[in-house]
Protein backbone atom coordinates (compact mmCIF):
# COMPACT_ATOMS: atom_id res chain seq x y z
CA UNK A 1 0.00 0.00 0.00
CA UNK A 2 1.30 3.44 -0.88
CA UNK A 3 0.15 6.70 0.51
CA UNK A 4 0.07 10.02 -1.26
CA UNK A 5 -0.53 13.16 0.75
CA UNK A 6 -2.32 16.11 -0.80
CA UNK A 7 -2.15 19.43 1.02
CA UNK A 8 -4.81 21.94 0.03
CA UNK A 9 -4.45 25.57 1.08
CA UNK A 10 -6.45 28.68 0.35
CA UNK A 11 -4.60 30.92 -2.08
CA UNK A 12 -2.68 33.67 -0.27
CA UNK A 13 -5.04 36.37 -1.52
CA UNK A 14 -8.15 34.58 -0.20
CA UNK A 15 -9.18 35.71 3.26
CA UNK A 16 -8.94 32.88 5.80
CA UNK A 17 -11.19 33.90 8.70
CA UNK A 18 -10.66 30.56 10.46
CA UNK A 19 -6.91 31.12 10.51
CA UNK A 20 -7.44 34.66 11.76
CA UNK A 21 -9.68 33.40 14.57
CA UNK A 22 -7.00 30.94 15.65
CA UNK A 23 -4.28 33.59 15.45
CA UNK A 24 -6.40 35.92 17.55
CA UNK A 25 -6.90 33.20 20.17
CA UNK A 26 -3.20 32.47 20.64
CA UNK A 27 -2.47 35.43 22.94
CA UNK A 28 -5.13 34.04 25.30
CA UNK A 29 -2.92 30.95 25.61
CA UNK A 30 0.05 33.10 26.39
CA UNK A 31 1.56 32.52 22.93
CA UNK A 32 3.24 35.62 21.54
CA UNK A 33 5.11 36.33 18.36
CA UNK A 34 2.75 34.69 15.86
CA UNK A 35 1.96 37.02 12.99
CA UNK A 36 -0.48 34.83 11.03
CA UNK A 37 -2.15 31.42 10.92
CA UNK A 38 -3.67 29.85 7.84
CA UNK A 39 -5.71 26.67 7.82
CA UNK A 40 -5.89 24.11 5.04
CA UNK A 41 -6.68 20.45 4.49
CA UNK A 42 -4.45 17.40 4.43
CA UNK A 43 -5.84 14.51 2.41
CA UNK A 44 -4.27 11.04 2.42
CA UNK A 45 -4.88 8.79 -0.56
CA UNK A 46 -4.02 5.10 -0.24
CA UNK A 47 -3.16 3.48 -3.56
CA UNK A 48 -3.21 -0.22 -4.19
CA UNK A 49 0.32 -0.86 -5.41
CA UNK A 50 2.72 1.99 -6.04
CA UNK A 51 2.06 5.62 -5.18
CA UNK A 52 0.72 7.24 -8.31
CA UNK A 53 1.51 10.93 -8.12
CA UNK A 54 0.01 11.70 -11.50
CA UNK A 55 -3.31 10.18 -10.58
CA UNK A 56 -3.22 11.91 -7.21
CA UNK A 57 -2.57 15.20 -8.98
CA UNK A 58 -5.53 14.55 -11.27
CA UNK A 59 -7.78 13.76 -8.31
CA UNK A 60 -6.63 16.92 -6.54
CA UNK A 61 -7.14 19.05 -9.62
CA UNK A 62 -10.62 17.76 -10.36
CA UNK A 63 -12.07 17.29 -6.91
CA UNK A 64 -9.90 17.91 -3.86
CA UNK A 65 -9.05 21.54 -4.59
CA UNK A 66 -11.07 24.32 -6.19
CA UNK A 67 -8.59 26.22 -8.36
CA UNK A 68 -10.61 29.41 -7.99
CA UNK A 69 -9.74 29.70 -4.32
CA UNK A 70 -7.23 26.96 -3.49
CA UNK A 71 -3.85 25.55 -4.43
CA UNK A 72 -2.44 22.12 -3.65
CA UNK A 73 0.76 20.12 -3.37
CA UNK A 74 1.13 16.37 -3.84
CA UNK A 75 3.83 14.14 -2.36
CA UNK A 76 4.45 10.49 -1.65
CA UNK A 77 4.37 9.72 2.05
CA UNK A 78 7.01 7.19 3.04
CA UNK A 79 6.00 7.23 6.67
CA UNK A 80 2.73 5.32 6.05
CA UNK A 81 1.98 3.15 9.00
CA UNK A 82 4.16 5.09 11.40
CA UNK A 83 2.75 6.05 14.74
CA UNK A 84 1.68 9.60 14.97
CA UNK A 85 2.10 12.04 17.79
CA UNK B 1 -45.04 24.19 -17.46
CA UNK B 2 -42.81 21.72 -15.59
CA UNK B 3 -40.08 22.99 -13.30
CA UNK B 4 -37.74 20.39 -11.83
CA UNK B 5 -36.34 20.67 -8.32
CA UNK B 6 -33.35 18.46 -7.58
CA UNK B 7 -33.02 16.64 -4.28
CA UNK B 8 -29.48 15.73 -3.25
CA UNK B 9 -28.71 13.84 -0.05
CA UNK B 10 -28.70 16.70 2.45
CA UNK B 11 -30.89 19.08 0.46
CA UNK B 12 -32.97 21.15 2.82
CA UNK B 13 -35.10 23.57 0.84
CA UNK B 14 -36.30 21.32 -1.97
CA UNK B 15 -39.78 21.17 -0.40
CA UNK B 16 -40.06 24.95 -0.21
CA UNK B 17 -38.73 25.31 -3.75
CA UNK B 18 -41.35 22.90 -5.09
CA UNK B 19 -44.01 24.79 -3.15
CA UNK B 20 -42.84 28.12 -4.57
CA UNK B 21 -43.09 26.64 -8.07
CA UNK B 22 -46.67 25.56 -7.38
CA UNK B 23 -47.62 28.91 -5.81
CA UNK B 24 -46.33 30.62 -8.94
CA UNK B 25 -48.54 28.38 -11.05
CA UNK B 26 -46.31 25.66 -12.55
CA UNK B 27 -45.96 21.93 -11.92
CA UNK B 28 -43.10 21.07 -9.58
CA UNK B 29 -41.26 17.94 -10.65
CA UNK B 30 -39.07 16.25 -8.06
CA UNK B 31 -35.72 15.24 -9.58
CA UNK B 32 -33.40 12.81 -7.80
CA UNK B 33 -29.62 13.24 -7.69
CA UNK B 34 -28.95 9.67 -8.78
CA UNK B 35 -31.31 9.83 -11.76
CA UNK B 36 -29.71 11.42 -14.81
CA UNK B 37 -33.10 11.86 -16.49
CA UNK B 38 -34.57 15.37 -16.32
CA UNK B 39 -38.06 14.03 -17.12
CA UNK B 40 -38.75 16.66 -19.74
CA UNK B 41 -38.70 19.67 -17.42
CA UNK B 42 -38.61 23.21 -18.84
CA UNK B 43 -36.31 24.58 -16.14
CA UNK B 44 -34.42 23.35 -13.08
CA UNK B 45 -33.99 24.67 -9.55
CA UNK B 46 -31.04 23.50 -7.44
CA UNK B 47 -32.23 24.10 -3.89
CA UNK B 48 -30.55 25.14 -0.68
CA UNK B 49 -29.23 22.81 1.97
CA UNK B 50 -26.10 20.82 2.67
CA UNK B 51 -25.69 18.41 -0.23
CA UNK B 52 -23.47 15.48 0.70
CA UNK B 53 -23.01 17.04 4.12
CA UNK B 54 -20.97 19.92 2.65
CA UNK B 55 -18.06 17.48 2.77
CA UNK B 56 -14.80 18.66 1.20
CA UNK B 57 -16.36 21.95 -0.01
CA UNK B 58 -19.97 23.01 -0.34
CA UNK B 59 -21.30 21.64 -3.62
CA UNK B 60 -18.04 19.89 -4.55
CA UNK B 61 -19.42 16.35 -4.47
CA UNK B 62 -22.93 17.18 -5.70
CA UNK B 63 -21.31 18.45 -8.86
CA UNK B 64 -20.38 14.88 -9.81
CA UNK B 65 -23.84 13.37 -9.27
CA UNK B 66 -25.57 11.78 -12.28
CA UNK B 67 -28.27 14.46 -12.47
CA UNK B 68 -25.65 17.22 -12.56
CA UNK B 69 -23.91 15.71 -15.58
CA UNK B 70 -27.20 16.05 -17.47
CA UNK B 71 -27.92 19.52 -16.07
CA UNK B 72 -24.48 20.86 -17.01
CA UNK B 73 -24.97 19.73 -20.61
CA UNK B 74 -28.55 21.03 -20.75
CA UNK B 75 -27.58 24.37 -19.19
CA UNK B 76 -24.88 24.84 -21.82
CA UNK B 77 -27.65 24.22 -24.35
CA UNK B 78 -29.84 26.93 -22.82
CA UNK B 79 -31.95 25.16 -20.18
CA UNK B 80 -32.81 27.72 -17.48
CA UNK B 81 -31.22 26.77 -14.15
CA UNK B 82 -31.57 28.61 -10.84
CA UNK B 83 -29.22 27.68 -8.00
CA UNK B 84 -30.26 28.91 -4.58
CA UNK B 85 -27.71 28.98 -1.73
CA UNK B 86 -26.21 25.47 -1.85
CA UNK B 87 -27.46 25.34 -5.44
CA UNK B 88 -25.38 28.46 -6.19
CA UNK B 89 -22.37 26.71 -4.66
CA UNK B 90 -23.02 23.66 -6.86
CA UNK B 91 -23.21 25.86 -9.99
CA UNK B 92 -19.86 27.46 -9.16
CA UNK B 93 -18.26 24.08 -8.47
CA UNK B 94 -19.66 22.82 -11.79
CA UNK B 95 -18.09 25.83 -13.55
CA UNK B 96 -21.45 26.98 -14.88
CA UNK B 97 -20.86 30.21 -12.96
CA UNK B 98 -17.51 31.89 -12.21
CA UNK B 99 -16.05 32.43 -8.76
CA UNK B 100 -16.66 30.59 -5.52
CA UNK B 101 -18.56 30.85 -2.25
CA UNK B 102 -16.47 30.65 0.89
CA UNK B 103 -16.82 30.93 4.65
CA UNK B 104 -18.54 34.10 5.83
CA UNK B 105 -15.91 36.68 6.73
CA UNK B 106 -17.16 36.92 10.32
CA UNK B 107 -17.45 33.11 10.65
CA UNK B 108 -21.05 33.31 11.91
CA UNK B 109 -23.97 31.59 10.27
CA UNK B 110 -26.20 34.46 9.19
CA UNK B 111 -29.96 34.04 9.17
CA UNK B 112 -32.12 37.10 8.67
CA UNK B 113 -34.46 38.94 6.35
CA UNK B 114 -32.25 40.68 3.84
CA UNK B 115 -32.82 43.59 1.50
CA UNK B 116 -31.53 43.11 -2.02
CA UNK B 117 -31.49 45.17 -5.16
CA UNK B 118 -32.30 43.24 -8.32
CA UNK B 119 -29.65 44.62 -10.65
CA UNK B 120 -30.80 43.12 -13.91
CA UNK B 121 -34.08 41.87 -15.31
CA UNK B 122 -32.21 40.44 -18.28
CA UNK B 123 -32.50 36.83 -17.15
CA UNK B 124 -35.44 34.44 -17.45
CA UNK B 125 -35.45 34.26 -13.65
CA UNK B 126 -35.73 38.02 -12.97
CA UNK B 127 -37.66 39.49 -15.90
CA UNK B 128 -40.71 40.20 -13.71
CA UNK B 129 -38.74 42.63 -11.54
CA UNK B 130 -38.52 46.34 -12.22
CA UNK B 131 -35.26 48.16 -12.89
CA UNK B 132 -33.16 48.16 -9.71
CA UNK B 133 -36.15 46.99 -7.70
CA UNK B 134 -35.48 46.44 -4.00
CA UNK B 135 -36.83 43.27 -2.41
CA UNK B 136 -36.67 41.64 1.01
CA UNK B 137 -36.06 37.88 1.20
CA UNK B 138 -34.39 35.65 3.79
CA UNK B 139 -30.68 34.94 3.74
CA UNK B 140 -29.29 31.97 5.69
CA UNK B 141 -25.76 30.76 5.11
CA UNK B 142 -22.43 30.01 6.72
CA UNK B 143 -20.46 29.92 3.48
CA UNK B 144 -22.07 32.58 1.35
CA UNK B 145 -19.27 35.03 0.74
CA UNK B 146 -18.89 35.40 -3.00
CA UNK B 147 -15.27 35.67 -4.16
CA UNK B 148 -13.68 35.95 -7.58
CA UNK B 149 -10.57 37.64 -8.94
CA UNK B 150 -10.74 41.33 -9.81
CA UNK B 151 -10.81 40.63 -13.53
CA UNK B 152 -13.84 38.34 -13.16
CA UNK B 153 -15.64 40.86 -10.93
CA UNK B 154 -15.01 43.65 -13.44
CA UNK B 155 -16.26 41.44 -16.25
CA UNK B 156 -19.43 40.52 -14.35
CA UNK B 157 -20.20 44.18 -13.80
CA UNK B 158 -19.31 45.25 -17.34
CA UNK B 159 -21.54 42.54 -18.83
CA UNK B 160 -24.54 43.22 -16.57
CA UNK B 161 -24.10 39.81 -14.95
CA UNK B 162 -24.51 40.87 -11.34
CA UNK B 163 -28.16 39.88 -10.81
CA UNK B 164 -28.61 41.08 -7.21
CA UNK B 165 -26.67 42.93 -4.54
CA UNK B 166 -27.07 43.16 -0.80
CA UNK B 167 -28.32 46.53 0.43
CA UNK B 168 -28.60 47.71 4.02
CA UNK B 169 -25.63 45.61 5.12
CA UNK B 170 -23.61 42.82 3.58
CA UNK B 171 -24.39 39.63 5.54
CA UNK B 172 -21.27 37.63 4.73
CA UNK B 173 -18.53 39.82 3.27
CA UNK B 174 -19.31 39.05 -0.37
CA UNK B 175 -17.10 40.95 -2.76
CA UNK B 176 -18.81 44.02 -4.19
CA UNK B 177 -21.94 43.10 -2.20
CA UNK B 178 -22.78 40.42 -4.75
CA UNK B 179 -25.77 38.25 -3.85
CA UNK B 180 -26.55 36.77 -7.26
CA UNK B 181 -24.92 36.42 -10.66
CA UNK B 182 -25.73 34.97 -14.05
CA UNK B 183 -23.80 33.21 -16.78
CA UNK B 184 -22.97 34.84 -20.09
CA UNK B 185 -26.13 33.61 -21.81
CA UNK B 186 -28.31 34.54 -18.84
CA UNK B 187 -30.09 31.19 -18.47
CA UNK B 188 -28.07 30.14 -15.41
CA UNK B 189 -28.51 32.22 -12.26
CA UNK B 190 -27.06 31.62 -8.80
CA UNK B 191 -28.41 33.46 -5.77
CA UNK B 192 -27.34 33.14 -2.14
CA UNK B 193 -30.53 34.37 -0.39
CA UNK B 194 -33.72 32.34 -0.62
CA UNK B 195 -36.55 33.60 -2.86
CA UNK B 196 -38.45 30.34 -2.25
CA UNK B 197 -38.84 31.34 1.42
CA UNK B 198 -40.61 34.57 0.47
CA UNK B 199 -43.62 33.52 -1.56
CA UNK B 200 -46.45 33.82 0.96
CA UNK B 201 -47.23 36.30 3.72
CA UNK B 202 -47.89 33.51 6.23
CA UNK B 203 -44.39 32.05 6.13
CA UNK B 204 -42.10 34.74 4.76
CA UNK B 205 -41.17 38.38 5.34
CA UNK B 206 -42.72 39.27 1.98
CA UNK B 207 -43.82 37.71 -1.28
CA UNK B 208 -40.89 39.35 -3.06
CA UNK B 209 -39.29 36.01 -3.94
CA UNK B 210 -42.22 34.91 -6.04
CA UNK B 211 -40.91 36.99 -8.95
CA UNK B 212 -38.16 34.46 -9.64
CA UNK B 213 -40.76 31.76 -10.22
CA UNK B 214 -43.31 33.86 -12.11
CA UNK B 215 -40.44 35.15 -14.27
CA UNK B 216 -39.39 31.69 -15.39
CA UNK B 217 -42.98 30.71 -16.11
CA UNK B 218 -43.39 33.79 -18.30
CA UNK B 219 -40.00 33.29 -19.94
CA UNK B 220 -40.43 29.62 -20.76
CA UNK B 221 -44.13 29.99 -21.52
CA UNK B 222 -43.26 32.53 -24.19
CA UNK B 223 -41.06 30.05 -26.00
CA UNK B 224 -42.94 26.93 -25.02
CA UNK B 225 -41.93 23.79 -26.77
CA UNK B 226 -44.67 21.41 -27.89
CA UNK B 227 -45.55 18.25 -26.01
CA UNK B 228 -42.68 16.57 -24.29
CA UNK B 229 -41.09 13.39 -25.43
CA UNK B 230 -41.88 10.00 -24.03
CA UNK B 231 -40.40 9.28 -20.66
CA UNK B 232 -41.44 12.68 -19.41
CA UNK B 233 -43.25 11.11 -16.51
CA UNK B 234 -41.86 11.98 -13.08
Interface residues (C-beta under 8 A of the other chain):
Chain A: X10 X14 X15 X17 X18 X21 X63 X64 X66 X68 X69
Chain B: X56 X57 X60 X61 X64 X92 X93 X98 X99 X100 X102 X103 X104 X105 X106 X107 X147 X148 X173
